[in-house]
Amino acid sequence: MLSRVANSLFWMSRYIERAENTARIVDTNLQLLLDFRNLDDSTLAEHWMPIVESTGDEEAFLAKYSRATGHAVTEFLVFDTENPNSIVRSVAEARENARMVRDQITVELWEELNRLYLWLRDAEARQLWEHSPTEFFANIKNSSLLLLGLIYATFVHDEGWQFMQAGKFIERADKITRIIDVRHATFPAKGAPANISQRDVLDWSAVLRSCSAWDAYKSAYGADVRPEWAVELLLFNEEFPRSVRFCIEKFDDALRAISGVRDRRFSNEAEKLSGRLLAELEYGSIDEVLAFGVHAYMDFLQGRFNDIGAELLNAYIFQPFVSLEEEILVQQEMQQQ
């Protein structure tokens, strides 16, 4: 497979996942506001600014807006074409990557992705956003899930499909840690919070709903919402498809399917880092996270994701050009060793 094709498929899948996750975050937090009373400008800013921080775009946001109001944040995260993490920009980037490999993707995927892209550019989308944000975000999430389903059901599960799987799961794992980090202030520097306020319960219920984890949480822990249990589910649960552990396991499977390397072996730095992180998640515990500090641990994971993503690109995308003469010399040297 050409590295150009692999790169486009990888990023197409990442951007589809990014659009869905951003829609989840903004929609959940808009609904969360309905549970609060007597909200002043200061309280609203404290509510919305962490959402921007979760995407890592606070500097770009503050360069355009003086205050973190609901209108400013939602405009920035939904419609701002200059924000690389906005929904409109993510869908546009996914479509552009799909267009570059049009002959490598299925008709069904292209038509649905193109439909979503054109709808977001149409005035109808803005009108729906103004009259019913919940319905607007439901359209984004449903379309994103349909796209992921089409990738699974209409593609040959070859190398290209594995690159799409890798893109989806590394993006999902990254976003889960960022969503957790939005509410890390609930925890003290080290350890679990001693007292849980009603505001904390609502905040962590919103976090779980942002990750479509509310039903999974109730099944595992019951209706009593505790921050440390929510973090444990989202980080370490091996069966929940949006936990970090589950995502890294599937990402690692995709890498090994591409290279053909067995478990506990590696052929490049990306596989080495991915396998090491997976082992740490398999044997990790919430007590270790609390001792380390929730915010510090989220930073640690995000750094690992960045390193793994960079090494994946180095291994398969940014390959140096080798002439035929150089390749012959390399083969001769290998035979002599």
Number of C-alpha atoms within 10 A of each C-alpha: 9 9 14 14 19 21 21 24 26 23 23 27 25 23 27 28 26 25 24 23 23 26 24 21 21 23 21 21 19 16 13 15 14 8 9 10 7 5 11 8 12 11 11 15 16 12 19 22 19 19 25 22 16 20 19 13 16 15 10 13 20 13 8 10 12 9 16 23 19 19 9 15 20 20 14 23 26 22 16 16 16 11 17 16 22 24 28 22 22 26 27 25 20 25 23 16 20 24 16 13 16 15 10 13 18 15 12 14 20 17 12 17 21 19 13 22 19 13 13 21 13 11 10 11 16 16 12 14 15 10 10 11 18 16 13 19 23 15 16 22 20 12 18 24 15 15 22 18 13 17 20 14 10 13 16 13 13 11 16 22 21 23 25 25 27 28 24 24 26 22 23 24 23 22 23 25 24 23 25 23 23 22 20 19 12 20 19 14 16 16 17 21 15 7 10 14 9 8 12 17 15 16 21 22 20 24 27 25 18 22 21 15 21 18 13 15 22 12 10 11 14 10 11 10 20 17 23 20 16 20 24 18 23 28 27 19 18 17 11 18 17 21 24 28 26 23 26 24 20 20 27 24 21 22 25 19 15 16 14 12 15 11 11 10 11 18 14 16 16 22 26 16 20 25 23 13 19 20 15 12 19 16 8 15 13 19 14 13 21 21 13 14 19 28 22 16 17 21 15 12 17 18 13 16 20 13 15 20 19 15 20 22 16 15 16 18 17 14 10 7 7 9 8 9 8 11 11 12 11 11 10 11 10 9 8 6 5
